[in-house]
Amino acid sequence: MAGWLALEGSFWRTMAQRGARGPQWFVRVAAPATGLVVCALAPGPRRVIAANLRRMRQKRAPLRDTVDVARTFVNYASCLADSLGSDAGHAPPAQTIVRGELYMQDALAAGRGVVLVTAHTAGWEIVGPVLARRQSRPVTVVEAPERDAAAGAIQDGARRAPGLQLAHAGGDPMAAIGLAQQLREGGVVAVQIDRAPKHARARSVTLFGEAACVPEGPLRLATLTGAPMVPAFASRSGHRRYEVSVRPPVFLARSAGDADLDRAAQHLARELETFVLAHPTQWFHFRSV
């Protein structure tokens, strides 16, 4: 779809925000129902999700794919409602289990901050705030600007509500300096690796047996500052309930060459692949790449 009715457009985001601030019984019912409606009205993203499922599974299972495409949209709508409704006074706080938190503590112990590597998975926006609260560190999320500016403003407001700082990739060229400084001061910078912004440098990797790419930005931040990269991905287990999986840190020397960057990029891609294979309907990769 294009224009005001696009999946990532302001119409759906505005409607989601209004519904997410309703009573919790309503949110529990309305969010999944809305996800199914959007699934029916968005053939392009629906095809992308189906193609992703086939890449993961290698073998065709048309009925299973159809069901899991719908489940992906339902999960997306439910997570969006959780995020946009967090500032509603009657909404209970999200319950989060963090597995592998010691990896984060070990990485922070180096005193160089952490580049938190994540992706567009269910509840990814809670990864940074949860770990920041637990570790008492400031966290900045780096993201590509939304295609629809009005939709982006709504989403950015929801992300800032729990204390997140935001930086838009490809925006202010001085942003990278601020991110590096935050890392040097022991802070956390979160970057998603499953989408490489246009005109940004990227590294070629293999993902689900096919050629793909990951943005080079987090790798360069790691070499510039000496900060370790920590993969962390979130999944939704129920209404306002999430689980965060933190993986061992990846260290890059400041003298790292192209071969080192390629190895690190492929390692991060494998971490993403492992997580997505375990949670195939919680990867919200709606765009063709």
Buried (B, 14 or more C-beta within 10 A) or exposed (E): BEEEEBBBBBBBBBEBBEBBBBEBEEBBEBBBEBBBEBBEEBEBBBEBBBEBBBBBBEEEEEEEBBEBBBBBBBBBBBBBBBBBBBBBEEBEEBEBEBEBBEBBEEBBEBEBBBBBBBBBBBBBBBBBBBBBEEBEBBBBBBBBEBEBEBBBEBBBEBBEBBEBBBBBBEEEEEBBEBBBEBBBEBBBBBBBBBBBBEEBEBBEBEBBEEEBBBBBBBBBBBBBBBBBBBBBBBBBBEBBBBBBBBBBBBBBEEEBEEEBBBBBBBBBBBBBBEBBEEBBBBBBBBBEE
